[in-house]
Amino acid sequence: MPKCVRAAMLAAVSMLINACTVGPDYKRPTIDTPAGYKEMDGWTVAHPQDTAVRGKWWEIYNDPELNALQDQVSLSNQNLAAAEAQYRQARALVQVARSAFFPVVSAGVSASRSQSPSTLGSSSTTTASRGPANTYTASLDAAWEADVWGRVARSVEGSRASAQASAADIETLRLSVQGQLAVNYFQLRALDAQRQLLDATIAAYGKSLDLTKNRYAGGVASKTDVAQADTQLKSTQAQALDTGVQRAQLEHAVALLVGKPASTFSIPVAPLAAVPPAVPVGVPSEVLERRPDIAAAERRVAAANAQIGVAQAAFYPSLMLSASGGFESANFSRWLTLPSRFWALGPALAQTLFDGGLRRAQTEQARAAYDATVAAYRQTVLAGFQEVEDNLAALRILEQESRVQDEALRSARESMGLALNQYKAGTIDYLSVVIVQAALLTNERTAVDILNRRMAASVQLVKALGGGWDVAALPGSKEVSDNGSRSPAK
């Protein structure tokens, strides 16, 4: 091997040994985390704290029907299927980036027959005429760009972080779908409770109508009492029918979430009878580890940080090592013989001297993109704290409202009994009874609505706390770099 080639190769190896990765090393952006939640004051904390929600968080509601529906979400929801495909795409991009660590090797075999012109040369001379000639070539070529400044390493680092962010996006979407399913399910059950209440009220109003008709027939009540009783009955029947529209729409919404055709999906009628379970809340700092949307935002910060190193590597020279060899002959019988061999080997060093500010602008662009992802990450964290505070406040206040509403409901029922007795005794007219009956129905429906809102706030609190997910569930560097087909933990 020529001395100049050996010297170049030794220089290249020396540069690789002393190679450095340019660009800033990643550090997670700092977050000002409060010591506790403001709305925890007055909140009933679950004990012991080791009962924190994990995995199938919806099982804390002890509803077999809800459990069965939630198990279908990960299997059949098409939005989740699309997100999983996007994750596989992001993981493939890691392989694309890693391929730059290795040389590109190509091989070729060719055979040609050519005729050179005889009119080449100066105006006074011509070349001798040549007959057609054959050329046979077999070659092997290799080229490798040494990652002296860490451009490829930073690209792989960024692609891995992006793939991890994509995996966290799947869990964010999964948690959102699961939460929406639970909210829709409890609202549907609340409508079943409303319908049960209205049906019982219709039956009671029917008896009241019969009573007024009998009293009218006996000359004790007026025709107005009969009309008022009939009006009250019919309007309540209309309200009962109206709940059917909302229930059908909620049932169709649940079908969509579990990936089933609405025309073939149904949920048996059962009134809402659950109460919100105690949810272990923990401290605000745990939200950073338990919410997949925060994890995704943080991973995007890491990916943007790596792109700064990629942009800065463009300021430094690139080192390309290339080699080629093979056989070439004009005679087929001597094509693959030793005298027909050829080879070439050598390094090439290239540096951009002027680009009109392109590299500087690309670096500034990468820094600005990093600053934007940091701001987005911090905003996501703040939004997470807000959601927890919102639902803690909702649960605390709704629990107080529920106690007061229960007292109002007891008073309304007592008033109802007194009013009916007074009407039968003839001391009040039926209008007074109608007013009391309407107040009772309103208070009963309000109690059901408050329970539904408490259940929804409970689900939203679990969702705001991450639904039992943990950042340790993110795929590691090896998982996003292999060629398998595994998807994030479900």
VENMOZI-V664533 format. One record per residue. N is the residue number from 0. OMEGA is omega in whole degrees, 0 to 359 (none if undefined). Layout:
BEGIN
n->{N | N}
omega->{OMEGA | OMEGA}
END
This chain:
BEGIN
n->{0 | 1 | 2 | 3 | 4 | 5 | 6 | 7 | 8 | 9 | 10 | 11 | 12 | 13 | 14 | 15 | 16 | 17 | 18 | 19 | 20 | 21 | 22 | 23 | 24 | 25 | 26 | 27 | 28 | 29 | 30 | 31 | 32 | 33 | 34 | 35 | 36 | 37 | 38 | 39 | 40 | 41 | 42 | 43 | 44 | 45 | 46 | 47 | 48 | 49 | 50 | 51 | 52 | 53 | 54 | 55 | 56 | 57 | 58 | 59 | 60 | 61 | 62 | 63 | 64 | 65 | 66 | 67 | 68 | 69 | 70 | 71 | 72 | 73 | 74 | 75 | 76 | 77 | 78 | 79 | 80 | 81 | 82 | 83 | 84 | 85 | 86 | 87 | 88 | 89 | 90 | 91 | 92 | 93 | 94 | 95 | 96 | 97 | 98 | 99 | 100 | 101 | 102 | 103 | 104 | 105 | 106 | 107 | 108 | 109 | 110 | 111 | 112 | 113 | 114 | 115 | 116 | 117 | 118 | 119 | 120 | 121 | 122 | 123 | 124 | 125 | 126 | 127 | 128 | 129 | 130 | 131 | 132 | 133 | 134 | 135 | 136 | 137 | 138 | 139 | 140 | 141 | 142 | 143 | 144 | 145 | 146 | 147 | 148 | 149 | 150 | 151 | 152 | 153 | 154 | 155 | 156 | 157 | 158 | 159 | 160 | 161 | 162 | 163 | 164 | 165 | 166 | 167 | 168 | 169 | 170 | 171 | 172 | 173 | 174 | 175 | 176 | 177 | 178 | 179 | 180 | 181 | 182 | 183 | 184 | 185 | 186 | 187 | 188 | 189 | 190 | 191 | 192 | 193 | 194 | 195 | 196 | 197 | 198 | 199 | 200 | 201 | 202 | 203 | 204 | 205 | 206 | 207 | 208 | 209 | 210 | 211 | 212 | 213 | 214 | 215 | 216 | 217 | 218 | 219 | 220 | 221 | 222 | 223 | 224 | 225 | 226 | 227 | 228 | 229 | 230 | 231 | 232 | 233 | 234 | 235 | 236 | 237 | 238 | 239 | 240 | 241 | 242 | 243 | 244 | 245 | 246 | 247 | 248 | 249 | 250 | 251 | 252 | 253 | 254 | 255 | 256 | 257 | 258 | 259 | 260 | 261 | 262 | 263 | 264 | 265 | 266 | 267 | 268 | 269 | 270 | 271 | 272 | 273 | 274 | 275 | 276 | 277 | 278 | 279 | 280 | 281 | 282 | 283 | 284 | 285 | 286 | 287 | 288 | 289 | 290 | 291 | 292 | 293 | 294 | 295 | 296 | 297 | 298 | 299 | 300 | 301 | 302 | 303 | 304 | 305 | 306 | 307 | 308 | 309 | 310 | 311 | 312 | 313 | 314 | 315 | 316 | 317 | 318 | 319 | 320 | 321 | 322 | 323 | 324 | 325 | 326 | 327 | 328 | 329 | 330 | 331 | 332 | 333 | 334 | 335 | 336 | 337 | 338 | 339 | 340 | 341 | 342 | 343 | 344 | 345 | 346 | 347 | 348 | 349 | 350 | 351 | 352 | 353 | 354 | 355 | 356 | 357 | 358 | 359 | 360 | 361 | 362 | 363 | 364 | 365 | 366 | 367 | 368 | 369 | 370 | 371 | 372 | 373 | 374 | 375 | 376 | 377 | 378 | 379 | 380 | 381 | 382 | 383 | 384 | 385 | 386 | 387 | 388 | 389 | 390 | 391 | 392 | 393 | 394 | 395 | 396 | 397 | 398 | 399 | 400 | 401 | 402 | 403 | 404 | 405 | 406 | 407 | 408 | 409 | 410 | 411 | 412 | 413 | 414 | 415 | 416 | 417 | 418 | 419 | 420 | 421 | 422 | 423 | 424 | 425 | 426 | 427 | 428 | 429 | 430 | 431 | 432 | 433 | 434 | 435 | 436 | 437 | 438 | 439 | 440 | 441 | 442 | 443 | 444 | 445 | 446 | 447 | 448 | 449 | 450 | 451 | 452 | 453 | 454 | 455 | 456 | 457 | 458 | 459 | 460 | 461 | 462 | 463 | 464 | 465 | 466 | 467 | 468 | 469 | 470 | 471 | 472 | 473 | 474 | 475 | 476 | 477 | 478 | 479 | 480 | 481 | 482 | 483 | 484 | 485 | 486 | 487 | 488 | 489}
omega->{182 | 182 | 181 | 179 | 179 | 180 | 179 | 180 | 178 | 178 | 180 | 178 | 179 | 179 | 180 | 179 | 182 | 183 | 178 | 179 | 182 | 180 | 183 | 172 | 188 | 171 | 180 | 179 | 180 | 180 | 176 | 184 | 178 | 181 | 182 | 179 | 179 | 185 | 176 | 180 | 182 | 181 | 178 | 184 | 179 | 177 | 355 | 183 | 180 | 175 | 182 | 182 | 179 | 174 | 182 | 187 | 183 | 180 | 178 | 180 | 175 | 179 | 182 | 180 | 177 | 179 | 181 | 179 | 182 | 180 | 180 | 185 | 184 | 183 | 193 | 183 | 186 | 176 | 177 | 177 | 178 | 179 | 179 | 177 | 177 | 176 | 178 | 176 | 179 | 179 | 176 | 178 | 174 | 177 | 177 | 180 | 182 | 182 | 180 | 175 | 189 | 179 | 174 | 183 | 179 | 180 | 180 | 175 | 181 | 175 | 182 | 175 | 188 | 178 | 177 | 180 | 180 | 183 | 178 | 178 | 181 | 182 | 183 | 181 | 175 | 179 | 178 | 181 | 178 | 177 | 178 | 181 | 177 | 176 | 179 | 184 | 170 | 186 | 175 | 184 | 178 | 177 | 182 | 175 | 181 | 180 | 186 | 186 | 174 | 180 | 180 | 180 | 178 | 178 | 178 | 179 | 179 | 180 | 177 | 180 | 178 | 178 | 177 | 176 | 178 | 176 | 177 | 177 | 178 | 182 | 176 | 179 | 180 | 179 | 179 | 180 | 179 | 179 | 179 | 177 | 180 | 180 | 179 | 181 | 181 | 176 | 177 | 178 | 176 | 176 | 175 | 177 | 177 | 180 | 177 | 178 | 181 | 178 | 178 | 179 | 178 | 178 | 179 | 179 | 176 | 177 | 178 | 178 | 177 | 179 | 182 | 177 | 179 | 180 | 178 | 178 | 179 | 178 | 181 | 182 | 180 | 176 | 179 | 179 | 179 | 181 | 179 | 179 | 180 | 178 | 180 | 179 | 183 | 179 | 178 | 175 | 178 | 177 | 179 | 179 | 182 | 178 | 180 | 179 | 181 | 180 | 180 | 181 | 178 | 178 | 177 | 178 | 178 | 178 | 179 | 182 | 180 | 175 | 180 | 174 | 181 | 184 | 182 | 186 | 177 | 178 | 180 | 180 | 176 | 182 | 179 | 181 | 183 | 172 | 182 | 178 | 175 | 183 | 175 | 187 | 182 | 182 | 184 | 183 | 180 | 180 | 181 | 183 | 190 | 180 | 181 | 179 | 175 | 178 | 179 | 180 | 179 | 179 | 177 | 173 | 179 | 179 | 179 | 178 | 179 | 180 | 175 | 178 | 177 | 180 | 181 | 179 | 180 | 179 | 186 | 182 | 177 | 181 | 181 | 175 | 182 | 178 | 177 | 179 | 180 | 181 | 178 | 182 | 175 | 182 | 185 | 183 | 181 | 186 | 186 | 176 | 184 | 180 | 182 | 184 | 172 | 176 | 176 | 183 | 178 | 177 | 175 | 180 | 183 | 180 | 176 | 182 | 180 | 179 | 178 | 179 | 184 | 184 | 179 | 179 | 179 | 177 | 178 | 177 | 180 | 178 | 179 | 178 | 177 | 179 | 179 | 180 | 176 | 179 | 179 | 178 | 180 | 178 | 178 | 178 | 179 | 178 | 177 | 177 | 181 | 182 | 178 | 180 | 181 | 185 | 171 | 178 | 181 | 181 | 181 | 183 | 180 | 176 | 176 | 179 | 180 | 179 | 179 | 180 | 177 | 177 | 178 | 180 | 178 | 179 | 180 | 179 | 178 | 178 | 180 | 179 | 180 | 183 | 179 | 179 | 179 | 179 | 179 | 179 | 177 | 182 | 177 | 177 | 185 | 178 | 178 | 177 | 180 | 181 | 180 | 179 | 179 | 179 | 179 | 180 | 179 | 180 | 178 | 179 | 177 | 178 | 178 | 180 | 178 | 177 | 178 | 179 | 177 | 178 | 179 | 179 | 177 | 178 | 181 | 177 | 177 | 179 | 180 | 179 | 177 | 176 | 180 | 178 | 178 | 183 | 178 | 179 | 178 | 177 | 179 | 183 | 181 | 182 | 180 | 180 | 181 | 183 | 180 | 182 | 181 | 177 | 182 | 181 | 181 | none}
END
